[in-house]
Amino acid sequence: MPKPKFPFYEGDSVLRRRLLIGLGVLLVVGLLAGLLARLAGGGRTDRTDPQPTSLPRSISSTDLTAGSRASAPPTEAGTAVARPPHTSSPTDFAAAFAQALWTYDSRVVTQPDFVSGLRGWLTPESQYADGDSVTGQVPDPLLWSRLRDNGQTSTAGQVSAHVPDSYTKAIQQNPGAFTQAYIYAVTVTAKVAVAWDGGQGAEDRAITLAVQCRPGSDCALAAIAPTVYP
């Protein structure tokens, strides 16, 4: 069965896709290394968190290693994007955000409102919040208008999230850096169904998020890494 073609998300050639896979892996590895380096040397706050001698209990929980499947809360009337969930689980939060990111109806939601809604998931700690990484995942206003003209909608399903083993090991080697910001790298995968006037299709997607979950607080988004091609 031939792979469905999306109006503005055409399939890659086999060679190009292989190159993208390799690039995606390198980008994620770079993100993990850079995130730990940033926590260790920059973005420090006035908090006086103790420096643990072992991995924080929360990151070794079954929730992080077994993966998580979650849905974003229903979108409220008059809003473009679902509200952030009240959760202390980085995987549940990441799964909910990815579903919000990959679920939209371009016929009724404007691009600025969609971007604004997604940016509402960002942490209020400005030294960690990367709003540009969120905006970069959304079609620009011109492309969005073309999506609207074609009646395009997108719905994310089979959403699953987990903390990569490489990030868990990196934190084990430097737990003090982790407690500066309590940021987890979480990889999310999903099956995204796209429909437009006269057609429909589906594709697998994956993305890595930096999620901040300070003890006693709800999780919030810090940044989005470049797209990973599974």
Summary of the structure (lengths in Angstrom):
residues: 230
radius of gyration: 18.1
end to end distance: 19.8
largest distance: 58.8
contacts: 704
relative contact order: 0.22
helix: 38%
strand: 21%
